[in-house]
Amino acid sequence: MKKAKALLFVSVVTAAAFAALAPGMAQAHPHQVCHWDHHHRVCHWVR
């Protein structure tokens, strides 16, 4: 049970950190956006 709670805590902290950093990172450099088109993955760069 302790392991599950620790894992949940880590994932919440990671998600919060990513949410805080993502907008700044997205503005700083182009990033890749991927989506599934039928059966293959299509990626393209956006600014």
C-alpha distance (Angstrom), angle and dihedral (degrees) to the residues before:
residue distance angle dihedral
M1 . . .
K2 3.81 . .
K3 3.80 91.1 .
A4 3.81 92.5 54.7
K5 3.81 92.1 50.6
A6 3.82 91.7 48.3
L7 3.80 90.9 49.1
L8 3.80 91.1 49.2
F9 3.80 91.0 49.3
V10 3.81 92.5 50.0
S11 3.81 92.5 48.7
V12 3.83 91.9 49.0
V13 3.82 91.8 49.4
T14 3.81 91.0 46.6
A15 3.81 91.5 49.1
A16 3.81 91.4 49.0
A17 3.81 92.2 48.8
F18 3.80 91.3 48.0
A19 3.81 91.7 48.5
A20 3.81 89.5 51.6
L21 3.83 94.5 47.1
A22 3.80 101.5 36.4
P23 3.85 98.8 76.9
G24 3.81 92.2 51.3
M25 3.79 92.7 44.9
A26 3.80 93.0 47.6
Q27 3.81 90.6 54.4
A28 3.80 94.2 44.9
H29 3.79 98.4 57.0
P30 3.80 141.3 4.9
H31 3.79 114.0 -91.2
Q32 3.74 136.3 -161.0
V33 3.78 122.7 -105.4
C34 3.78 116.9 -162.1
H35 3.76 131.4 -171.3
W36 3.78 136.7 166.3
D37 3.78 115.4 -103.5
H38 3.82 107.7 -168.2
H39 3.81 99.4 -54.2
H40 3.78 104.1 -18.5
R41 3.74 134.9 69.3
V42 3.78 117.0 -113.5
C43 3.79 118.6 -161.0
H44 3.76 129.9 -174.5
W45 3.79 135.6 171.5
V46 3.78 121.4 -112.8
R47 3.79 129.8 -175.8
